[in-house]
Amino acid sequence: MERIYNFSAGPAMLPLPALKKAQEEMLNYNNSGMSVMEMSHRSKPFEEIIGAAEANLRQLLNIPSNYKVLFLQGGASLQFAMLPMNLAKGKSADYIVNGTWSKTAMGQGKTQTTVRACWDGSADNFIRTPEDSELDLDPNAAFVYHCCNETIQGVQFQKAPKTPDGVPLLCDASSDFLHKPIDINDYGCIFACAQKNIGPAGVTIIVMREDLLERVPEGLPSMLDYKLQDSKGSMHNTPPTFAIYMVKLVTDWLINDIGGLANMYEINKRKAAMLYEVVDNSDGFYIGHAKKECRSIMNVPFRMQTPEMDAKFIAEAAQNGLCTLKGHRSVGGCRASIYNAMPEEGVVALRDFMVDFQKKNG
């Protein structure tokens, strides 16, 4: 069977060169006589893999030396509780609630400290991100938390929100990590689960400013202690070795095949523009969810006039190798996730299908 174009929100497509390299090395990694999945995480070959993965991330994002890079487990969902557990220091924390995942994170934050929504877009079903002037920020907050790209609603911050002096910005970047160059210095911590835009499920990447580790209280369970995890080089226990290896291969692809994040960003903008152009020029046949100025270039949700037409679109698209386009139940309709690994030809195929579908059904 030929490979499909998989528009899933995650786990999502991986770059074909990375998959082929993993296939080539599956049985015998670098003449070690075994697969990465079989080798000890304490072995020299794996130490080189995790070291190379970190070096690639530092190169791509220009991560300064005063930021730590951790490879942990539990997905973004664990970070929702782990961040306030480690960093709140008994203070209240501010949350920008601009979609499902930031709302969920605030709910988990409530289990660890006092939380407050400094902005909440739920009344409009999360169709936009706030302006800095709309944020009701506490200058004494432990931190400000936001999700820079809400996967379900397809809304994306165009720049990092400003926080009061001394209040670090924490960011869930799970669905747009490495999609463009960013200034790491804007963030106290930025994190992402891998299965959307970086690699397979199983590893979560945390980039944290070193001074924040001094906030970590004594007596936390070892697996939930950032300071301890950093001191052990992300290997307090056996890490997700194969997932980290795949992150290394994906970042190799970004550096060697794509030429860095500036080039990746130009590709991503072109891909998103193709789909939004069809939506905007469809005379209401396709209805987008997010406000134009807040649209995500990673996740493109849209619907038609009836659920029946949505279902027909999804079924016929799948017959044409354009798969996993069903939208989340809270938004409905369709959703095309076009992460870094989605090739431009896949987006061209979806665009052409959308145009043809409207001609036949409009």
Secondary structure as UniProt FT lines:
FT   STRAND          5..6
FT   HELIX           16..24
FT   HELIX           29..31
FT   HELIX           36..38
FT   TURN            41..42
FT   HELIX           44..61
FT   TURN            65..66
FT   STRAND          67..72
FT   HELIX           75..87
FT   TURN            89..90
FT   STRAND          93..97
FT   HELIX           100..109
FT   TURN            110..112
FT   STRAND          115..120
FT   HELIX           122..124
FT   HELIX           132..134
FT   TURN            139..140
FT   STRAND          144..147
FT   STRAND          149..150
FT   TURN            151..154
FT   STRAND          155..156
FT   TURN            165..166
FT   STRAND          169..172
FT   TURN            174..178
FT   HELIX           184..186
FT   STRAND          189..193
FT   TURN            194..198
FT   TURN            201..202
FT   STRAND          204..209
FT   HELIX           210..215
FT   TURN            218..219
FT   HELIX           222..224
FT   HELIX           226..231
FT   TURN            232..234
FT   HELIX           241..253
FT   HELIX           254..258
FT   HELIX           261..280
FT   TURN            283..284
FT   STRAND          287..288
FT   HELIX           292..294
FT   STRAND          299..303
FT   HELIX           307..319
FT   TURN            320..321
FT   STRAND          322..323
FT   TURN            329..331
FT   STRAND          334..337
FT   TURN            340..341
FT   HELIX           344..361
//
